[in-house]
Amino acid sequence: MKKVNYYFTLFIFLTAFTSTASDLKIENVRAVNRGDVPGSSVSVIFDIQWKNSWNNDKNHDAVWVFMKFNGYWNNHVKLVPDGHRVLKNRLIVGSAPKIEVAADSTGFFIYPEKTFRGNVSYKLQILIDTASQQVNRNKLTGLTVHGIEMVYIPKGPFTIGSPDEAAIKRASFYKSDENGKPNGLITISSELEIPVGPHKDHLYYWSERPLYNGDQKGPIPADYPKGYKAFYIMKYELTQGQYADFLNTLPDNWTYLRSPIAGRGYYKKRGNIWIIDGKYVAESPNRPMNYISFTDGLAYSDWAALRPITELEYEKAARGPSKPIPAEFVWGTSDYNLLERYVTQDAELVFSNHIDESQLTDKNRAVFGASYYWVMDLSGSVWEKVITIGNPVGRTFKGSHGDGKLDFGNATNHDWPKSDNEVGGFGYRGGGYYQVGGFYGDFNPHSPIGYRYYGSWSGGPRYIAYGYRAGRSAE
C-alpha cells in the first residue's frame, strides 16, 4: 500500500535576534512545524548576513551558528546531520554556501564553498533534531539563534618562538641544547607528544621573573591541541554584546557568578554592559569584552559549544607557516608604523583614516593589524587567554568541545581548567590596553607573537585589559 504523508505547516514568529558580532546579523527567526522530514518535525528559517567574507587558496572565514530553546540555560538545540537548505541567496547568484553540521549536532558552520570575497546574505532553513530531544510549542516561542564569526586555520606545520634575545628573556619557546640554552626554534609538524626540558632538541623556555616561569616541564601530551591539525578561531575577540546575550540566557542566580559589572571602576574603564528592564544590554555591543575571567570565558565557550584555544594554536593563528622574524607582531612586521587599528579615547576599537576591512590583503596586513590568516586583534585591545603548556593543569587539556550546557554557570568539560588561581591552567598572549593613550611597550598595548612573559601565569580573575576568544576543532 502506498504511504501518504500528511503534514501541516505552522509558523511561529519569534522575537528577532540580531547578532552583535562585527557586522554579522541574524534576523527574522521563525520556527516551522512540519511532519514530513525524517528525524525532524521542526525547522527554523532565518536570515543571516555578514560583511567581508572570503574563501581563497589559503583559508576561509565562516560563521558558527547555534540555537537555544526558550532562553533556558541547558536547552541547547541539536540539529539533524543533513537536509538543511539555502532558500535564498540575496547578494551573489551562484555563490552557494557550505552548511557543515558539527558531528555532535550542536551547531553548524556556514561559509562560501568556492573562491569568494565580499558580503553575503542568505535565507536558511535549518532542521532541528526532534527524535532525540523534546520539542514543544512553549520552547519554540522563545527559541533564539546565535552566530559567531570564525576563521578557519588549515592543517600544516608552523614554527613557534622568536629569534631575538629579548624574546628569550620573555619566556619565548626555543629548541634547547644539552644545557638548556637556545639552539634554534621548534617547528610543530604533527600532533605527537613534545618533550619539554633543558635537554638537547627539547622544547624549552624561561623568564626573567620566576613568578612567570611556569614549571618548565612536560611532556606536552599527544592529545593536547598543538595547532598542527585544522581548527577554527573566533575572527574577533569576544564582544560585550555577545557576552550580554550569553548572560540573558542564564538563570538569575547564575549571573551573580558570571556578570562582570559589580566593580566600582567598571564603567570608567571600557565596561559598557548595563541592566535595563531586567535584561543585560551592551551600550556599545561591538566593543571587545574586558573584565572577563578565565572561568567566564570557559562558561561562554561551553554555552556556545566551542572550546578554549591553546597557546600553540595562538601562535599558529598569528604567524601561520611563515618564518619567524625578531620581535614580530601578528601583522608580520616588528613595528607599528603602518597600523591603523586603535582603541579610541572613548574606548572603541576602530580603524582610523577611513580604512575599511574590505580593503584587507596579504600585503597590507600591517595596516589592519590582521594575522597571517586574517584573524583580527590577536595583538592589542585585550589580552588573549589561552590554555598554557606551563603547568600540569593546562597540559591535561584534550580539546573537547562544549555541549551547550552549564552547571550553576560553570563549564562542565572534565579536561578543561576549573579556576582562576595561580596554577589555573591558562596564560596570556598578545598584549592589551591598560590605559588608552599610554606609552607603548612590550605588552601594552601590543605584544610580539613569541613574547609569552605571562604565558604560564594564571593570575588576575578580571581586569580592564583581560579578554577572551574561543575556537573549535575542524572536522
C-alpha positions, 0 to 999 in steps of 0.5 A, a space after each residue: 500500500 502506498 504511504 501518504 504523508 500528511 503534514 501541516 505547516 505552522 509558523 511561529 514568529 519569534 522575537 528577532 535576534 540580531 547578532 552583535 558580532 562585527 557586522 554579522 546579523 541574524 534576523 527574522 527567526 521563525 520556527 516551522 512545524 512540519 511532519 514530513 522530514 525524517 528525524 525532524 518535525 521542526 525547522 527554523 528559517 532565518 536570515 543571516 548576513 555578514 560583511 567581508 567574507 572570503 574563501 581563497 587558496 589559503 583559508 576561509 572565514 565562516 560563521 558558527 551558528 547555534 540555537 537555544 530553546 526558550 532562553 533556558 540555560 541547558 536547552 541547547 538545540 541539536 540539529 539533524 546531520 543533513 537536509 538543511 537548505 539555502 532558500 535564498 541567496 540575496 547578494 551573489 547568484 551562484 555563490 552557494 554556501 557550505 552548511 557543515 553540521 558539527 558531528 555532535 549536532 550542536 551547531 553548524 558552520 556556514 561559509 562560501 564553498 568556492 573562491 569568494 570575497 565580499 558580503 553575503 546574505 542568505 535565507 536558511 532553513 535549518 532542521 532541528 533534531 526532534 527524535 532525540 530531544 523534546 520539542 514543544 510549542 512553549 520552547 519554540 516561542 522563545 527559541 533564539 539563534 546565535 552566530 559567531 564569526 570564525 576563521 578557519 586555520 588549515 592543517 600544516 606545520 608552523 614554527 613557534 618562538 622568536 629569534 631575538 634575545 629579548 624574546 628569550 628573556 620573555 619566556 619565548 619557546 626555543 629548541 634547547 641544547 644539552 644545557 638548556 640554552 637556545 639552539 634554534 626554534 621548534 617547528 610543530 609538524 604533527 600532533 605527537 607528544 613534545 618533550 619539554 626540558 633543558 635537554 638537547 632538541 627539547 622544547 624549552 623556555 624561561 623568564 626573567 621573573 620566576 613568578 612567570 616561569 611556569 614549571 618548565 616541564 612536560 611532556 606536552 601530551 599527544 592529545 593536547 591541541 598543538 595547532 598542527 591539525 585544522 581548527 577554527 578561531 573566533 575572527 574577533 575577540 569576544 564582544 560585550 554584546 555577545 557576552 550580554 546575550 550569553 548572560 540573558 540566557 542564564 538563570 538569575 542566580 547564575 549571573 551573580 557568578 558570571 556578570 562582570 559589572 559589580 566593580 566600582 571602576 567598571 564603567 570608567 574603564 571600557 565596561 559598557 554592559 548595563 541592566 535595563 528592564 531586567 535584561 543585560 544590554 551592551 551600550 556599545 555591543 561591538 566593543 571587545 569584552 574586558 573584565 572577563 575571567 578565565 572561568 567566564 570565558 570557559 562558561 561562554 565557550 561551553 554555552 556556545 559549544 566551542 572550546 578554549 584555544 591553546 597557546 600553540 594554536 595562538 601562535 599558529 593563528 598569528 604567524 601561520 607557516 611563515 618564518 619567524 622574524 625578531 620581535 614580530 607582531 601578528 601583522 608580520 612586521 616588528 613595528 607599528 608604523 603602518 597600523 591603523 587599528 586603535 582603541 579610541 579615547 572613548 574606548 572603541 576599537 576602530 580603524 582610523 583614516 577611513 580604512 575599511 576591512 574590505 580593503 584587507 590583503 596579504 600585503 597590507 596586513 600591517 595596516 589592519 593589524 590582521 594575522 597571517 590568516 586574517 584573524 583580527 586583534 590577536 595583538 592589542 585591545 585585550 589580552 588573549 587567554 589561552 590554555 598554557 603548556 606551563 603547568 600540569 593543569 593546562 597540559 591535561 587539556 584534550 580539546 573537547 568541545 562544549 555541549 551547550 550546557 552549564 552547571 550553576 554557570 560553570 563549564 562542565 568539560 572534565 579536561 578543561 581548567 576549573 579556576 582562576 588561581 595561580 596554577 589555573 591552567 591558562 596564560 596570556 598572549 598578545 598584549 592589551 590596553 591598560 590605559 588608552 593613550 599610554 606609552 607603548 611597550 612590550 605588552 601594552 598595548 601590543 605584544 610580539 607573537 613569541 613574547 609569552 612573559 605571562 604565558 604560564 601565569 594564571 593570575 588576575 580573575 578580571 581586569 580592564 585589559 583581560 579578554 577572551 576568544 574561543 575556537 573549535 576543532 575542524 572536522 
